[in-house]
């Protein structure tokens, strides 16, 4: 077994790798929708406040656990307190469940990349194109398999030659593409006969807080939506940040690194809102801004790109390449959390662990893809939706396991191990941990309460 753990070559490698995990599909297809739905600038303000307090608390806690224990997510909690070893099971079960269906969605993104890069962008706007694709039998499986293999290849090469090296290339490219598309979105104009709509008007809708009709109940809903988006966006409660933290050298500034990860994640989410909300508003009006999830990426955005004419085909290509990069870096982090745990638990090499997990993800991924055709069924879920295999796996991992794991982590650190462990880990080189008292308050009281509210909402009890 690789007991002498590998490590990132420096803080840049850690930050870009961890940011690559945090910057995923949730930033691109859920953040813009929630911002548009919850009063634009009001949602952004609430989200930013939560990121600096709630999000920072969860992130710094998990990274500190990883660096302090030098263990995988599976065994890190037992190292701190044997009675809380069950949290380690959650820490590896969550990424184990998410990875197969995330790769299936990654396959959808690869399909659209192929369509746009081969000059067949008009195919993507045909009525029912997305539905026809995912209900097909062979193509979704093939694209999913390729995505699993790409993810496995990076993990197989290890921390420095695989994850870190790729992140140093992909993350800057992703950011450049996001900035380019967002800047172009601001310049858009369109007149469909009902009047001229511009990107600047859309930007105003996005940035200026809409307080009309706002009630205390409405503000609480905005708070829950922003907290839920932040929680699922920053890759906590998935074992990922514990795994990456265990590869962080003792001489690196932990707090500074966590702050940079949050900056990357929040900045990309903010720009994602600009590059999706503005074009949709310009070409589809206010009613078009109701789209979210897969329908936003695979149905609404292709229609927007078509409306742009020749420029739309190029912009669509850049857009889906960017989405692919975001999906791949997140997929890599999910697999690493599982592989590091397999290596440590069964004392086998990284290569063997990667082959095992890659094969399992591939098999389950096939079932996920077939869940839209040969294995199709419908199951009512507690949150009022109806799900297939992918939706059920997503519901269990995101709505049940992740909130419970996060609540447990806060209780463990806040009341049993004590917050001093995290603070000492973050200041071991003489660094300054600003607002120590705020961190203690958050991890012991505020975060568990907020996470409990999120859990109740996610299972349909609020």
Helices and strands as residue ranges (DSSP letters): H 11-22, H 25-29, H 31-37, H 41-50, I 51-55, H 56-69, H 73-80, G 82-84, H 86-117, G 121-125, H 129-134, H 138-156, H 158-158, I 159-164, H 165-186, E 189-191, E 196-198, H 199-207, H 216-233, H 240-245, H 254-284, G 286-290, H 293-295, I 296-300, H 301-307, H 310-346, H 350-370, E 379-380, E 386-387, H 389-394, I 395-401, H 402-411, I 412-417, H 420-426, H 436-441, I 442-446, H 447-458
